[in-house]
Amino acid sequence: MSAQQTTTTDASVWQRFWAWLPDHVDRRIRVFAWLSFIAEVTIIGTGGAVRLTGSGLGCPTWPLCTPESLVPTPGIDEGIHSLIEFGNRLMTGVVGLIALAVWILVLKLRKERRDLYVLSVVVVGGVAAQAIVGGITVLTGLNPFIVGFHYVSSLALVCVTAAFLVRMSQPAGPCALLVPRWHAVLVHVTSLAMALTIAFGVLTTGAGPHSGDAEAGRNGFNAGVLEHVHAWPGYALFALTVVLLIAGWRARAAAPALLRWTLILLAVELVQIAVGLYQARNGLPELAVGVHMVLAALAAATMTVVVLQLKAPVAVATERVAHS
């Protein structure tokens, strides 16, 4: 085949591929967007399993598992720990491939739905950065501050994928508030309380017994004191959410979805508080700690949805506010 024929064939393949890509938010985008969100939550669970089983250094090097092998070998001293750690590394690849698929699927929409395109780029870049941070975590012997940053970064990607799910169900274009400005400010103050709760939770974990490896260091803070400090913004978050629920009920005609998601947020927080109290009073059992980590990610994702329900396209917002 001549060079000209090869070029023509390549162009034809690219044209067919471009024609195949969605020109609107269709089922393919929706399916992979949900898979991306589920994968981001799942990797928080598998990452928690690595720490809670003491498998953080099951693969002692990076990017290889051992200095000689990419994968765990039968003779490796860490045994099951190496399999758990390597499984989490494989999960990073799955997350990355799904994120890449979402980015490819919205390529043709990059002008009409710039919001979706930007969110997809953030997730792809975030997954790549997370892989590097994961490597730094291993190379620094599970430094608790880097481990904490690794978790917070993963949680942020959960929020970004949740934002994608919300935005893909909304039309493009400028948006307007559905609620009074004080209500919007209260929502953002509540999200700040959640951020503080998560931050102190990460510090508390970094001072506690679940380091990921018997030889890994701790952050030097008093875990008992941090447990109480972590609880304070948590209870403030719960109180603020109750106030938001009352405000959401008053604004239900203009923003019915906001009320619904605020109720879901309150339910997640109640479960999270119950799990937190259980683990604190029972010596931090591994399973409860892992559930607590995943619930924190789901709470942050729900908070993201609540924030995004404050607005709607201008025409919709104007009509709803006028009839509320």
MARZAZA-866854 format. One record per residue (C-alpha): residue number from 1; x, y, z. Coordinates in steps of 0.02 Angstrom, whole numbers, plus 50000, padded with zeros to 5 digits. Layout:
<sites>
resi=NUM x=X y=Y z=Z
...
</sites>
This chain:
<sites>
resi=1 x=50000 y=50000 z=50000
resi=2 x=50067 y=50170 z=49951
resi=3 x=50093 y=50313 z=50072
resi=4 x=49948 y=50407 z=49992
resi=5 x=49831 y=50257 z=50013
resi=6 x=49885 y=50239 z=50195
resi=7 x=49850 y=50423 z=50227
resi=8 x=49680 y=50409 z=50143
resi=9 x=49637 y=50256 z=50248
resi=10 x=49691 y=50341 z=50409
resi=11 x=49585 y=50493 z=50365
resi=12 x=49436 y=50381 z=50329
resi=13 x=49454 y=50291 z=50496
resi=14 x=49466 y=50457 z=50587
resi=15 x=49311 y=50524 z=50496
resi=16 x=49210 y=50370 z=50542
resi=17 x=49269 y=50383 z=50722
resi=18 x=49224 y=50568 z=50728
resi=19 x=49053 y=50532 z=50655
resi=20 x=49028 y=50398 z=50788
resi=21 x=49062 y=50518 z=50933
resi=22 x=48905 y=50590 z=51018
resi=23 x=48848 y=50762 z=50962
resi=24 x=48736 y=50775 z=51117
resi=25 x=48731 y=50698 z=51290
resi=26 x=48674 y=50523 z=51248
resi=27 x=48669 y=50354 z=51335
resi=28 x=48854 y=50320 z=51304
resi=29 x=48906 y=50477 z=51396
resi=30 x=48783 y=50444 z=51537
resi=31 x=48842 y=50265 z=51563
resi=32 x=49027 y=50308 z=51566
resi=33 x=48997 y=50460 z=51676
resi=34 x=48914 y=50349 z=51804
resi=35 x=49051 y=50219 z=51787
resi=36 x=49179 y=50357 z=51818
resi=37 x=49091 y=50412 z=51977
resi=38 x=49074 y=50233 z=52040
resi=39 x=49257 y=50198 z=52001
resi=40 x=49315 y=50353 z=52095
resi=41 x=49215 y=50300 z=52249
resi=42 x=49276 y=50121 z=52232
resi=43 x=49459 y=50169 z=52228
resi=44 x=49435 y=50261 z=52393
resi=45 x=49371 y=50097 z=52462
resi=46 x=49516 y=49996 z=52392
resi=47 x=49639 y=50128 z=52451
resi=48 x=49563 y=50116 z=52624
resi=49 x=49582 y=49927 z=52618
resi=50 x=49767 y=49948 z=52580
resi=51 x=49792 y=50058 z=52734
resi=52 x=49678 y=49961 z=52851
resi=53 x=49757 y=49792 z=52812
resi=54 x=49934 y=49859 z=52834
resi=55 x=49970 y=49834 z=52648
resi=56 x=50033 y=50009 z=52609
resi=57 x=50208 y=49945 z=52572
resi=58 x=50152 y=49777 z=52502
resi=59 x=50234 y=49836 z=52341
resi=60 x=50387 y=49924 z=52413
resi=61 x=50438 y=50015 z=52253
resi=62 x=50353 y=50120 z=52119
resi=63 x=50307 y=50111 z=51977
resi=64 x=50363 y=49929 z=51989
resi=65 x=50296 y=49819 z=52128
resi=66 x=50471 y=49758 z=52169
resi=67 x=50639 y=49817 z=52101
resi=68 x=50634 y=49672 z=51978
resi=69 x=50449 y=49651 z=51936
resi=70 x=50297 y=49754 z=51888
resi=71 x=50182 y=49628 z=51972
resi=72 x=50193 y=49536 z=52139
resi=73 x=50302 y=49381 z=52131
resi=74 x=50271 y=49217 z=52224
resi=75 x=50424 y=49241 z=52334
resi=76 x=50389 y=49419 z=52391
resi=77 x=50395 y=49434 z=52580
resi=78 x=50237 y=49538 z=52593
resi=79 x=50125 y=49399 z=52525
resi=80 x=49941 y=49445 z=52530
resi=81 x=49986 y=49627 z=52565
resi=82 x=50072 y=49640 z=52397
resi=83 x=49916 y=49576 z=52310
resi=84 x=49806 y=49703 z=52400
resi=85 x=49922 y=49848 z=52359
resi=86 x=49943 y=49791 z=52179
resi=87 x=49755 y=49773 z=52162
resi=88 x=49735 y=49954 z=52212
resi=89 x=49866 y=50004 z=52081
resi=90 x=49768 y=49907 z=51950
resi=91 x=49611 y=50000 z=52003
resi=92 x=49701 y=50163 z=51963
resi=93 x=49719 y=50101 z=51785
resi=94 x=49533 y=50060 z=51775
resi=95 x=49488 y=50232 z=51842
resi=96 x=49604 y=50312 z=51715
resi=97 x=49535 y=50216 z=51567
resi=98 x=49356 y=50260 z=51611
resi=99 x=49403 y=50444 z=51635
resi=100 x=49489 y=50441 z=51465
resi=101 x=49333 y=50364 z=51387
resi=102 x=49224 y=50505 z=51456
resi=103 x=49345 y=50635 z=51388
resi=104 x=49343 y=50555 z=51216
resi=105 x=49153 y=50543 z=51215
resi=106 x=49133 y=50731 z=51247
resi=107 x=49264 y=50785 z=51121
resi=108 x=49136 y=50836 z=50992
resi=109 x=49041 y=50934 z=51126
resi=110 x=49191 y=51036 z=51183
resi=111 x=49116 y=51198 z=51115
resi=112 x=48931 y=51172 z=51149
resi=113 x=48960 y=51093 z=51320
resi=114 x=49123 y=51169 z=51376
resi=115 x=49075 y=51135 z=51557
resi=116 x=49071 y=50947 z=51528
resi=117 x=49230 y=50951 z=51427
resi=118 x=49326 y=51046 z=51562
resi=119 x=49263 y=50929 z=51698
resi=120 x=49319 y=50778 z=51596
resi=121 x=49492 y=50854 z=51572
resi=122 x=49506 y=50888 z=51759
resi=123 x=49467 y=50706 z=51798
resi=124 x=49593 y=50638 z=51671
resi=125 x=49728 y=50755 z=51736
resi=126 x=49680 y=50719 z=51916
resi=127 x=49693 y=50531 z=51894
resi=128 x=49866 y=50550 z=51816
resi=129 x=49920 y=50663 z=51959
resi=130 x=49849 y=50540 z=52085
resi=131 x=49955 y=50400 z=52014
resi=132 x=50110 y=50507 z=52042
resi=133 x=50056 y=50555 z=52218
resi=134 x=50027 y=50370 z=52253
resi=135 x=50204 y=50334 z=52199
resi=136 x=50271 y=50473 z=52310
resi=137 x=50170 y=50399 z=52454
resi=138 x=50260 y=50233 z=52434
resi=139 x=50432 y=50310 z=52407
resi=140 x=50414 y=50415 z=52566
resi=141 x=50368 y=50263 z=52671
resi=142 x=50185 y=50314 z=52689
resi=143 x=50214 y=50488 z=52756
resi=144 x=50047 y=50526 z=52844
resi=145 x=50031 y=50700 z=52770
resi=146 x=50055 y=50636 z=52592
resi=147 x=49936 y=50492 z=52627
resi=148 x=49808 y=50618 z=52688
resi=149 x=49833 y=50726 z=52533
resi=150 x=49812 y=50570 z=52426
resi=151 x=49643 y=50537 z=52507
resi=152 x=49583 y=50717 z=52494
resi=153 x=49633 y=50722 z=52310
resi=154 x=49534 y=50563 z=52278
resi=155 x=49385 y=50638 z=52367
resi=156 x=49398 y=50794 z=52260
resi=157 x=49389 y=50687 z=52103
resi=158 x=49232 y=50604 z=52171
resi=159 x=49156 y=50779 z=52185
resi=160 x=49209 y=50824 z=52008
resi=161 x=49130 y=50666 z=51936
resi=162 x=48972 y=50703 z=52038
resi=163 x=48970 y=50878 z=51963
resi=164 x=48981 y=50801 z=51789
resi=165 x=48829 y=50692 z=51827
resi=166 x=48729 y=50846 z=51877
resi=167 x=48784 y=50957 z=51734
resi=168 x=48755 y=50826 z=51599
resi=169 x=48571 y=50824 z=51649
resi=170 x=48556 y=51012 z=51635
resi=171 x=48549 y=51114 z=51475
resi=172 x=48694 y=51225 z=51427
resi=173 x=48690 y=51412 z=51451
resi=174 x=48693 y=51542 z=51589
resi=175 x=48607 y=51502 z=51754
resi=176 x=48519 y=51602 z=51889
resi=177 x=48485 y=51572 z=52074
resi=178 x=48326 y=51482 z=52120
resi=179 x=48335 y=51536 z=52302
resi=180 x=48371 y=51697 z=52398
resi=181 x=48555 y=51743 z=52409
resi=182 x=48561 y=51711 z=52597
resi=183 x=48508 y=51532 z=52562
resi=184 x=48650 y=51510 z=52438
resi=185 x=48774 y=51585 z=52563
resi=186 x=48712 y=51463 z=52695
resi=187 x=48741 y=51317 z=52577
resi=188 x=48920 y=51373 z=52547
resi=189 x=48950 y=51395 z=52735
resi=190 x=48886 y=51217 z=52758
resi=191 x=49006 y=51155 z=52625
resi=192 x=49147 y=51243 z=52719
resi=193 x=49096 y=51153 z=52879
resi=194 x=49104 y=50989 z=52783
resi=195 x=49278 y=51031 z=52716
resi=196 x=49339 y=51067 z=52894
resi=197 x=49262 y=50905 z=52957
resi=198 x=49351 y=50805 z=52822
resi=199 x=49516 y=50897 z=52850
resi=200 x=49517 y=50861 z=53037
resi=201 x=49461 y=50683 z=53001
resi=202 x=49614 y=50659 z=52890
resi=203 x=49727 y=50729 z=53027
resi=204 x=49644 y=50615 z=53155
resi=205 x=49674 y=50463 z=53045
resi=206 x=49855 y=50517 z=53021
resi=207 x=49878 y=50515 z=53210
resi=208 x=49786 y=50350 z=53237
resi=209 x=49836 y=50168 z=53229
resi=210 x=49796 y=50132 z=53046
resi=211 x=49956 y=50190 z=52963
resi=212 x=49958 y=50065 z=52820
resi=213 x=50117 y=49980 z=52881
resi=214 x=50191 y=49937 z=53049
resi=215 x=50346 y=50041 z=53013
resi=216 x=50255 y=50195 z=52945
resi=217 x=50265 y=50352 z=53050
resi=218 x=50122 y=50454 z=53122
resi=219 x=50094 y=50641 z=53110
resi=220 x=50135 y=50674 z=53293
resi=221 x=49967 y=50747 z=53345
resi=222 x=49865 y=50683 z=53492
resi=223 x=49736 y=50568 z=53415
resi=224 x=49618 y=50580 z=53565
resi=225 x=49613 y=50769 z=53557
resi=226 x=49591 y=50768 z=53369
resi=227 x=49442 y=50651 z=53383
resi=228 x=49350 y=50787 z=53479
resi=229 x=49411 y=50927 z=53365
resi=230 x=49354 y=50824 z=53215
resi=231 x=49181 y=50805 z=53294
resi=232 x=49150 y=50991 z=53323
resi=233 x=49135 y=51046 z=53139
resi=234 x=49044 y=50881 z=53109
resi=235 x=48905 y=50928 z=53229
resi=236 x=48904 y=51106 z=53159
resi=237 x=48884 y=51029 z=52986
resi=238 x=48735 y=50927 z=53046
resi=239 x=48653 y=51080 z=53126
resi=240 x=48680 y=51185 z=52971
resi=241 x=48606 y=51047 z=52862
resi=242 x=48449 y=51045 z=52970
resi=243 x=48433 y=51233 z=52943
resi=244 x=48459 y=51205 z=52757
resi=245 x=48321 y=51077 z=52757
resi=246 x=48201 y=51202 z=52835
resi=247 x=48254 y=51334 z=52709
resi=248 x=48238 y=51208 z=52568
resi=249 x=48060 y=51167 z=52622
resi=250 x=48016 y=51352 z=52611
resi=251 x=48092 y=51360 z=52436
resi=252 x=48025 y=51192 z=52376
resi=253 x=47914 y=51267 z=52241
resi=254 x=48061 y=51352 z=52155
resi=255 x=48193 y=51220 z=52194
resi=256 x=48115 y=51048 z=52225
resi=257 x=48277 y=50956 z=52183
resi=258 x=48372 y=51061 z=52309
resi=259 x=48254 y=51005 z=52448
resi=260 x=48269 y=50824 z=52395
resi=261 x=48459 y=50825 z=52392
resi=262 x=48470 y=50919 z=52557
resi=263 x=48365 y=50780 z=52635
resi=264 x=48483 y=50650 z=52559
resi=265 x=48632 y=50747 z=52628
resi=266 x=48555 y=50746 z=52802
resi=267 x=48526 y=50558 z=52790
resi=268 x=48707 y=50525 z=52738
resi=269 x=48769 y=50634 z=52882
resi=270 x=48662 y=50538 z=53007
resi=271 x=48736 y=50373 z=52949
resi=272 x=48910 y=50449 z=52951
resi=273 x=48888 y=50513 z=53129
resi=274 x=48825 y=50342 z=53186
resi=275 x=48975 y=50254 z=53107
resi=276 x=49094 y=50383 z=53180
resi=277 x=49026 y=50359 z=53356
resi=278 x=49031 y=50170 z=53337
resi=279 x=49212 y=50166 z=53280
resi=280 x=49268 y=50289 z=53414
resi=281 x=49188 y=50186 z=53553
resi=282 x=49246 y=50017 z=53489
resi=283 x=49432 y=50043 z=53462
resi=284 x=49426 y=50095 z=53279
resi=285 x=49382 y=49927 z=53197
resi=286 x=49451 y=49919 z=53021
resi=287 x=49286 y=49889 z=52932
resi=288 x=49201 y=50035 z=53019
resi=289 x=49347 y=50150 z=52977
resi=290 x=49338 y=50098 z=52795
resi=291 x=49150 y=50129 z=52788
resi=292 x=49179 y=50299 z=52870
resi=293 x=49304 y=50345 z=52733
resi=294 x=49186 y=50298 z=52592
resi=295 x=49039 y=50385 z=52674
resi=296 x=49142 y=50544 z=52686
resi=297 x=49166 y=50537 z=52497
resi=298 x=48980 y=50508 z=52468
resi=299 x=48938 y=50652 z=52586
resi=300 x=49056 y=50768 z=52491
resi=301 x=48979 y=50713 z=52325
resi=302 x=48804 y=50745 z=52392
resi=303 x=48858 y=50917 z=52454
resi=304 x=48922 y=50953 z=52278
resi=305 x=48752 y=50908 z=52206
resi=306 x=48665 y=51020 z=52334
resi=307 x=48775 y=51167 z=52282
resi=308 x=48738 y=51138 z=52098
resi=309 x=48550 y=51131 z=52131
resi=310 x=48553 y=51313 z=52187
resi=311 x=48544 y=51370 z=52006
resi=312 x=48449 y=51328 z=51848
resi=313 x=48450 y=51395 z=51670
resi=314 x=48391 y=51576 z=51668
resi=315 x=48224 y=51541 z=51584
resi=316 x=48182 y=51399 z=51704
resi=317 x=48240 y=51497 z=51857
resi=318 x=48138 y=51650 z=51808
resi=319 x=47980 y=51548 z=51784
resi=320 x=47998 y=51449 z=51946
resi=321 x=48039 y=51601 z=52053
resi=322 x=47892 y=51695 z=51978
resi=323 x=47771 y=51554 z=52024
resi=324 x=47845 y=51515 z=52196
</sites>
